[in-house]
Amino acid sequence: MTRTPLLTRRGALATGLAALSMPALAQASWPGGRPIEVIVGFAPGGGTDVMVRALAQSLAAELPGANFVVVNRPGAGGETAYVALQGARPDGYTLGTLNTPGYISVPIERRVRYDRARIRPIARLVDDPTAFVVHRDSPYRSLRDLVEAAKRRPGSISVGSSGVGTDDHLGLTLFQAASGTEFIHAPFAGAGLVKNAVLARHIDVAGLNLGEIGILGQENPPLRPLAGMGERRWELMPEVPTFREEGFDVLMTSERGLGAPRGIPDEIAARLQEAVARVVAKPEWAERARQLELPMAYLPGAEWEAQMPAQEARYRRIWETTPWH
């Protein structure tokens, strides 16, 4: 029997070990060893931030060894966070929130430093109708009241949004075109700041999502939604009419989900997506989502991404007819 020289065997072993690429080693050990950072492109307290913090707790139970840390990087309508996400190592230890329309619409309006081709959607969780919200003591009791006042005093009523190119801003743009009105646009770095501004009466109207208002179960809530921009009324707020019901053909929602750097190994992306799917299928999550006022609308990452070209085409049509700034 011919014996293989020891040095040759050692060389073969070394070659075999070298064949185990770093991604393969990362897949074998993930998650574990260090925290998984989740980048949020808006200030704390908004719907995205609240959703991610709740999801992180539930995901940790589905992925033994996982420890999630939420990091807020607000700025430029989410661009700051997307730049950080696409530039992170694609090893499963950096995730980020994706928010439409901003994720898709901001590059239509101006040059941005991120490229959607470098970011991989993992899962959509929420599809939240945009709404106009006022202080409970506001003189505006309906959209009609708001329109009448805006026509009497053009350019004098302020509407806050989560930033240029976000769903709140696009909804305002569409509403101005549909109603023949002109408002003052007041952009903020997140929905939490918009909410605080309308509570303090620094702005007249807040562009918020229905799930961000935080009024369910309160006898005398401090805020009052005038109408929502969904196709139908939200079942948790059946008393809030849609813009279409009020006579204005305006549709706008905010999708929120998770993404990762595009090069993330398929196995890790699949494990993340499957963990999210397991979380949102649990009755306890349904109750948690109700408490947090999250309009759940789960989609796997590939299905969500497949819808984005049609969304982009719609936002481009809006830009061509009623550009936002």
Long-range contacts (C-beta under 8 A, 24 or more apart in sequence): 23-91, 23-265, 24-265, 26-91, 26-92, 26-265, 26-268, 27-265, 27-267, 27-268, 30-91, 30-92, 30-93, 30-268, 30-271, 31-63, 31-64, 31-65, 31-66, 31-67, 31-92, 31-93, 32-65, 32-66, 33-65, 34-67, 34-93, 35-67, 35-68, 35-69, 35-93, 36-66, 36-67, 36-68, 36-69, 36-92, 36-93, 36-94, 36-95, 37-68, 37-69, 37-71, 37-88, 37-93, 37-94, 37-95, 38-68, 38-69, 38-70, 38-71, 38-95, 38-96, 38-97, 38-258, 39-71, 39-73, 39-81, 39-84, 39-85, 39-94, 39-95, 39-96, 39-97, 40-70, 40-71, 40-72, 40-73, 40-74, 40-81, 40-96, 40-97, 41-73, 41-74, 41-75, 41-77, 41-78, 41-79, 41-80, 41-81, 41-82, 41-96, 41-97, 41-99, 42-72, 42-74, 42-78, 42-99, 42-162, 42-163, 42-189, 42-190, 42-191, 42-192, 43-72, 43-74, 43-188, 43-189, 43-190, 43-192, 43-193, 44-72, 44-190, 44-192, 45-190, 45-191, 45-192, 45-193, 45-195, 45-196, 46-162, 46-190, 46-191, 46-192, 46-193, 46-194, 46-195, 46-212, 47-126, 47-128, 47-191, 47-209, 47-211, 47-212, 47-254, 47-256, 47-294, 48-97, 48-99, 48-190, 48-191, 48-256, 49-190, 49-192, 50-212, 50-292, 50-294, 51-97, 51-125, 51-126, 51-256, 51-292, 51-294, 52-97, 52-258, 54-288, 54-292, 54-294, 55-125, 55-258, 55-276, 55-279, 58-279, 58-282, 58-285, 58-288, 59-275, 59-276, 59-279, 62-275, 62-278, 62-279, 63-271, 63-272, 63-275, 74-189, 74-190, 75-189, 76-106, 76-112, 76-163, 77-102, 77-106, 77-162, 77-163, 77-164, 77-165, 77-166, 78-102, 78-103, 78-106, 78-163, 78-166, 79-106, 79-112, 79-113, 79-114, 82-112, 82-114, 82-119, 83-113, 83-114, 85-114, 85-119, 85-259, 85-260, 85-261, 86-114, 86-115, 86-118, 86-119, 86-261, 86-262, 87-261, 88-261, 89-261, 90-260, 90-261, 90-262, 90-263, 90-264, 90-265, 91-264, 91-265, 91-268, 92-260, 92-264, 92-265, 92-268, 92-269, 92-272, 94-260, 94-261, 95-122, 95-258, 95-259, 95-260, 95-272, 96-258, 96-259, 96-260, 97-256, 97-257, 97-258, 97-259, 98-255, 98-256, 98-257, 98-258, 98-259, 99-166, 99-167, 99-254, 99-255, 99-256, 100-167, 100-254, 100-255, 100-308, 100-311, 101-165, 101-166, 101-167, 101-170, 101-252, 101-254, 101-311, 101-315, 102-162, 102-163, 102-165, 102-166, 102-167, 104-308, 104-311, 104-312, 104-315, 105-165, 105-166, 105-170, 105-312, 105-315, 105-319, 106-164, 106-165, 108-165, 108-312, 108-315, 108-316, 108-319, 109-164, 109-165, 109-319, 109-323, 109-324, 109-325, 116-308, 117-262, 118-261, 118-262, 119-259, 119-260, 119-261, 119-262, 120-259, 120-260, 120-261, 120-262, 120-264, 120-269, 120-301, 120-305, 121-257, 121-258, 121-259, 121-301, 121-302, 121-304, 121-305, 122-257, 122-258, 122-259, 122-260, 122-269, 122-272, 122-273, 122-276, 122-301, 123-257, 123-258, 123-272, 123-273, 123-276, 123-277, 123-298, 123-299, 123-300, 123-301, 123-304, 124-255, 124-256, 124-257, 124-297, 124-298, 124-299, 124-301, 124-304, 125-256, 125-257, 125-258, 125-276, 125-280, 125-294, 125-296, 125-297, 125-298, 126-211, 126-254, 126-255, 126-256, 126-257, 126-294, 126-295, 126-296, 126-297, 127-253, 127-254, 127-255, 127-295, 127-297, 128-209, 128-210, 128-211, 128-212, 128-253, 128-254, 128-255, 128-256, 128-294, 128-295, 129-209, 129-210, 129-228, 129-229, 129-230, 129-234, 129-242, 129-252, 129-253, 129-295, 130-167, 130-168, 130-171, 130-207, 130-208, 130-209, 130-228, 130-229, 130-252, 130-253, 130-254, 131-207, 131-208, 131-209, 131-210, 131-213, 131-225, 131-226, 131-227, 131-228, 131-229, 131-240, 132-159, 132-171, 132-175, 132-205, 132-206, 132-207, 132-225, 132-226, 132-227, 133-198, 133-205, 133-206, 133-207, 133-208, 133-213, 133-223, 133-224, 133-225, 133-226, 134-198, 134-204, 134-205, 134-206, 134-223, 134-224, 134-226, 135-198, 135-199, 135-201, 135-222, 135-223, 135-224, 136-220, 136-221, 136-222, 136-223, 136-224, 138-204, 138-205, 138-224, 140-204, 140-205, 140-226, 141-226, 142-226, 142-227, 142-246, 143-179, 143-226, 143-227, 143-243, 143-246, 143-247, 143-248, 144-246, 144-247, 146-205, 146-226, 147-179, 147-181, 150-179, 150-181, 150-182, 150-183, 151-180, 151-181, 154-181, 154-182, 155-182, 155-183, 155-184, 156-184, 157-183, 157-184, 157-204, 157-205, 158-183, 158-184, 158-185, 158-186, 158-203, 158-204, 158-205, 159-183, 159-184, 159-185, 159-186, 159-203, 159-204, 159-205, 159-206, 159-207, 160-186, 160-187, 160-188, 160-194, 160-197, 160-198, 160-203, 160-205, 160-206, 160-207, 161-185, 161-186, 161-187, 161-188, 161-194, 161-207, 162-187, 162-188, 162-189, 162-190, 162-191, 162-194, 162-207, 163-187, 163-188, 163-189, 163-190, 164-324, 164-325, 165-324, 166-207, 166-254, 167-207, 167-209, 167-252, 167-253, 167-254, 168-194, 168-207, 168-208, 168-209, 169-207, 169-324, 170-252, 170-315, 170-318, 170-324, 171-207, 171-229, 171-250, 171-252, 172-207, 173-318, 173-322, 173-323, 173-324, 174-250, 174-251, 174-252, 174-318, 174-322, 175-243, 175-248, 175-250, 176-322, 177-321, 177-322, 178-243, 178-248, 178-249, 178-250, 179-248, 195-223, 198-223, 199-223, 209-253, 209-254, 209-295, 210-234, 210-236, 210-237, 210-240, 210-293, 210-295, 211-292, 211-293, 211-294, 211-295, 212-293, 213-293, 214-293, 216-293, 229-253, 234-295, 236-290, 236-293, 236-295, 255-297, 255-304, 257-299, 257-301, 257-304, 258-301, 259-301, 269-301, 273-300, 273-301
